[in-house]
Amino acid sequence: MIDFHAHLDLYPQPGEVVRRCTELGVHVLSVTTTPSAYAGTLALATNAPRIRTALGLHPQIAAERYTELGLFESLLPDARYVGEVGLDGGPEFASTWKRQVEVFDTILSLCAKAGGRVFSVHSRRAATHVLDAIEKHSSAGTPVLHWFSGTKRELARASALGCWFSIGPAMLASSKGRALIASMPLERVLTESDGPFAQMRGRSLWPWDVTSALQPLAELWSTDELDVDRRLKNNLRDLGTLASRL
């Protein structure tokens, strides 16, 4: 099982979630929303070798936490993965847009200076701007677009730029989500839960709920669940190899 975007530190009992992930053998990218949350979230995975912790500064709180960019820079040398970072073009965050752009640009510049990172990217209603920034900072590393919801044209551009994609049960529940996933390069797709924020049937998703993505992916890819699982594991291995070279 692969959950390449989960907020483990934001579950009510994160230690129990980590224990369960370890028990089930779930590979997790544990993303953070602020640099100040990184140390504590990293500590959660001390005895969980399949969990990687990412250093993040979420765009929805960039205007509140931009003062933590100095802390981000100081922690970056020890963080192989970055996330959650990016831009949010929702109307409720319009007043913070300028600051979001400044923060994301700074983060990509720091990643490039550090030799590149694998980074999990938020791009809600901002796909073109996110892709512009990724293209501008081409040496920032390998972007993984989390829950991508742009247009088919933006998806084609993202694929051409070498972006990866993390998709989950909640994305697969919509016809638009399935249509986008069907057009993604199979060799650059990973599963995610986006728990505890993403919900289905009135409850938050857990990292192990990614297994519910296998059957719909098998339908989209015209194969079976065993082959989907094999492909996803191969993809994770390939991305891990990229991360180890950065």
N, C-alpha and C positions, 0 to 999 in steps of 0.2 A: 504493500500500500504506500502511496506517495501523496503527501499533502504539502505542496510547495508554497502555500501561503496560509498561515494560521497565526492568530494572535494568542498564543498560549498563555501569556501573562495576564490576559484580560478575561479569562474564564473565572468563575467564582472560586474554584478550587484548582488552581493551575498545577500544583504538585500531583494531584490525583490524575489529572489529564495526562501529564508526562508519564506517570507510572503506567497508565493504561496503554499509551502509545508504545512504550518500551515493551510491555507484555505482548502486544499484538505485532510488534515489528514494523511500526509505521515510520517511514522516512518523512521528516517534517522540516520545512523551513519556517522557523519561528520568527516572524517579523515583529518589529517594534515601531511605535508611533513617535517616540522621542528619544534622543540620545541618552537622557537621564534614566530611561527605563532599561537601557541595554545591559548594564552590569547585573541587575537583578534577574533579568530574563535569561541571560547567559548562565547564571548560577542554577537555574531550574534544570538545565540540561547537563549538569556536571556528570551524572552517571547514565546518560542517555546518548550513546554513540551515534544513533541514527538521526539525532536532532541537531540541526545547524541553526545558529542564531544570527539574525540579520540586524544591522545597525540602521535605524530609520529616523525620518522626520516627516510625518504625514502631512500632505498638503492642506488638509482641512484645519490643521492647527499650526500651520507654518507662521501665520501672523502673530500667534501667541508665543511660539517657541523658537523664533528665528535667532534669539540670543544664545541658543544652544549650539549654533554652528561651530563655535570654537571647541566645544566638547566633542562634537561630531568629528572634527578634524583630528583631535587628539586620540580618539578611539579607533579611527579608521585603519591604522597600520595593523591592528590585531583582528580586524573583521574582514573575512573573505567575502561575505555576502552583505549587501546593502538592501534595505527595504523596511518599511514601505515608504517610498518616495514618489514624487511625481507632481501632477497638477489636477485640480478639480474645477471644472467649468460650470458647476451647478450655480443657479441664480443666487442661492443662499450664501455662496462664497465669493460673489462678484466683488465685494468691497475689499477682499484680501488678495485679489488676483495679482497685482503688481508684486506684492511680497512673495507670493507663491513662486512666481517666475524667477525672482531673485534667488530664492532659497534653492530651487531645483537646479538652476544654472550653476550656483556655487557648489552644490553637491556633485554634479557631474564633472566640474572642473577639478574638484578634490580627488574624485575617483580616477580621473585621467592622470593626474599628477602622481597618484599612488601606484600607477601601473595597471589600473583597470580592476573592476569588480563585476561579479554577477549581481544584478540589482533588480528587485521586484518593483514594478512600476504601476502606479495608480493613474488612470487616464480618463476618468469619467467626464464626458462632454468636453474633452480637451485633447482628443487623439492627435489632431494635426499639430497642435502646439507642442505636445510631448514628442512627436516624431521629429519636428523641427529641431528641438533641443538635442535629441539623440543623434541626429545627423550632424549637428554643429559640433558635438563632443564625441566624435566617432571613436576616440581612444579611451572612452570612459569604461568600456568593458562590454559585457553581454547583457542586454536588457531582456527581462521576462515580463511581458505585459499581462498583468493580473486582471482577470475578468474583463477582457477587452470588449468594448461595446460601441466601437466606431462604425464607420461605413465600410462597405466592401472595398471601395477605392483606398481608404485608409489602411485596411487590412493588407491589401496588396502591397502598399508602400512599406508597411511594417515588415512584411515577409522579405521584401527586397533588401531592406536594411539589415537583415539577419536577426530580427527579433524572435524571441521565443514567446510562448503563450502558456499561462496556467488557467485552467478552466475547471469548473466544479459542477456539482449536482444542481445548484440554483441557476447557473447559466444554461445548463442543458434543459431546464424546465420551460424555457421560452423558445418560441419558433425562431425569433431573431438570433438568439444565442446559438441554437443548433445550426442555423444557416451559416453563421460566421465560423463556427468550429469546423464545419464540413469543408471550408475553404482554407483552413490553416495547414501548413506543412506538417505532416504526420511526425516527422523526425524532430520537430521542435515543440511538441505539446507535452505538458505535464498536468496532473490533476491537482486540485486544491479544494479546501473547504471554505476558506475565509471565515472560519468560525472565530469567535462566537457571533460575529456580525451577520453573516449570511444565515438565513432561516428557510426551513421548508416545513410545511404542515404545522406551523405555529411554534416551532422550537428551533433553537440554535443548532447549527451543524457541528458535529465533533470531527476531529481529524480522520477517524476511521470510517466516517460516512462517505469518504471518497469512493469506496467500493461500489456505491450506487451509481457511479458515473460509468462503470465498465459496460453495462448492457446497452445504454443508449449510444455510447461511443462505438460499440461493436456494430450497431445498426448503421451509424453514419459512415463507418469505415468498411462496411460490407465484409465483416470478418466475425470471429467469435471472441468471447471474453478472455479466453486464455491468450489469444494473440494480442489483444489490447494490452493486457497486463505485461506481456513480454516486451512489447514496443515501448511502453511507458518506462519500464525498468532500464531498457537500453538507452532511452533518452536521458534518464536521470544520470546514468553512468557517463554518458557523453558530456553532459553539462558539468558534472563533477570534475571530469578531466579538464574541461575549459577553465573551471575555477582554480584548479591546482596550478595552472600555468600562469595565472594572473599575479 
